[in-house]
Structures are given as C-alpha cells and as structure tokens.
Amino acid sequence: MKSVANKLFSVWFILIALCVYPLYAIAENSCDCPDPPGGRITCEDHQVAFCRVKNGKVYGECKTPPKEASQGNAQKAWILSELIGTTINPSDITKKFELQRILRERRYINPRTNEVVTFSLPWNI
C-alpha cells in the first residue's frame, strides 16, 4: 500500500512542478555575464538586469526603471543612460545607429574603461 501512495505522490509532485515552473520562468528577467568570469544576474520581471565586468570582476545589478521611463523609447533611453553614464533622450534612439546596436546586442563596451556591460530588457520593451 505504501508503494502505491509513494507513486501517487511522485506523480502529483511532478504534475504540480510542471504547472508551476512556467510561472517562475516568466517571473524573472536575467542576463548572462561576459566570459570570463561569466555568471548570470537574475532580477524581477519588471527590472533591468545589468552585469558589469570590470578588471575581471562581476558587478551585477537589478534596477527598476522610474515611472516616467516605464515603456517605449523613454525606457530605452533610461537603460542607455544607465549604461553609458550620460543622459540619452528618447528622440536619440531613432537617430543614432550606435544606440540601436547596443539595444539590439544587449551589450555595451565602455571605450574609455573597457568595461563590458550586458543587460536584459523587461517584457514591455
């Protein structure tokens, strides 16, 4: 009798895990860190995951965009401003190919410091 109960428990456990896993899979936003040293930064789904590699060390961050930069080009401009360290205007996104390339590749290399930054975009971009 115990064997049947164990089998039923195992089946139910697997079914519940298969049903719940997709909820966890979409409830996060993550990015891989450049290799070396590698790694992964995982954030909540409304946050942007940043992984900076400087002098061989990983510095991961999860940042929540401000309300005024919650979608579209405003959000993209906020992300680029965080990456580059200078204010980017939403209108710059469509005008500057380099900014579009950074967003497409989800990678930025600071030309002054050689710092490599990868990032992920929230769902609503």
C-alpha positions, 0 to 999 in steps of 0.5 A: 500500500505504501508503494502505491501512495509513494507513486501517487505522490511522485506523480502529483509532485511532478504534475504540480512542478510542471504547472508551476515552473512556467510561472517562475520562468516568466517571473524573472528577467536575467542576463548572462555575464561576459566570459570570463568570469561569466555568471548570470544576474537574475532580477524581477520581471519588471527590472533591468538586469545589468552585469558589469565586468570590470578588471575581471570582476562581476558587478551585477545589478537589478534596477527598476526603471522610474515611472516616467521611463516605464515603456517605449523609447523613454525606457530605452533611453533610461537603460542607455543612460544607465549604461553609458553614464550620460543622459540619452533622450528618447528622440536619440534612439531613432537617430543614432545607429550606435544606440540601436546596436547596443539595444539590439546586442544587449551589450555595451563596451565602455571605450574609455574603461573597457568595461563590458556591460550586458543587460536584459530588457523587461517584457514591455520593451 
